């Protein structure tokens, strides 16, 4: 295998991080068995860049390490069957050199706030949430899943320095830097999706209380 002889240990850690992140998202109720996707970007000592990403299909709560697909930043497939949303991930990596992980989920409460037009103010969760989300929250219009148009729109939404974006009718996407550590970056990205769901819960509760 192409990746086995070039940073095999790094690759195994990246695969394990992807599988663990999907279990966490499923456990939190942010994805269903076949929904959502995450990836990490790994740069080997010789400068070669690999993107480890969830596969297309399969139960996301029980991924095996070798189920995780591997791609180049140019879109070449080096192993497995990459997620249908691979364009989204690659576009973000190309636009944000500081990003080492991308996570996309179908946050149910966040989808509800979007559908109802409820304002999402990170200030509801305090200054820490505002800082953690990057001081801004991107917005992505409704576009076909897996399409180049969706990838470009998401890339543009996050290019301004936002660490997360709401995708109309399609959940959310978040990124992580992790100080250059892909594993730490993926924890950040998943955590930001969780923060978004907490923010949606707080926004819905605030809206209900104001109407009483």
C-alpha positions, 0 to 999 in steps of 0.5 A: 500500500502506498501509505504503509511504507511512508509514515505508517505509524502516523497513518495508524494514529490518523486512522484511529483518530478518525474512527474515534471522532465518528464514535464520539459524534454518533454517541452525542447524537450529532450523526446517524449510522451512515451520516456525517464525516471527518478528516485529518490532514497529515504532513510527512517529514518529506512534505507529502500530504495525506488526508485521512477521511471517513469512507463512503457508506458503512456504519460510522460508529464501528469503523475499522482502521483500514476502513478509513480512506486516504487521499491527496490534496489534489483529490487523488484516491490512495486507499478506500472509498472516500466520503461523498463530501470529500470535496468539502474537506479538500476545499477547506484544507486548500483555503485554510493552511492552518487547519488540520482537521474538518468535521461535518455533522447533522446537528438536529437542534442546530437544524431546528434553529435554522428552520425556525430562523432563530438567531444564533448568538455565541454570546449566549454561552459566554466569551469562551464560546465566542473565542472558540468558534473564531469570533464568527459563525459562517453561513452556507446556503442550501446546496446539493450535498457532495457538490463542488458548489457546496464545497466552494461555499463552505470554503468561502464561509470558513476562509474569513477565520471562522472555525465553524459554519452552519450549513442550511438544511445540511447541519454544520462543519467545523475545523481544528488546528491543534497547534499543527497536531492532526489528532488534537485538531480533530478533537477541536473540530468535533468539540466545536460541533458540540458547542454549536449544538449546545448553542442551538439548545440555548438559543431555542430555550431563550426564544421559548422563554421570551415568548412566555 
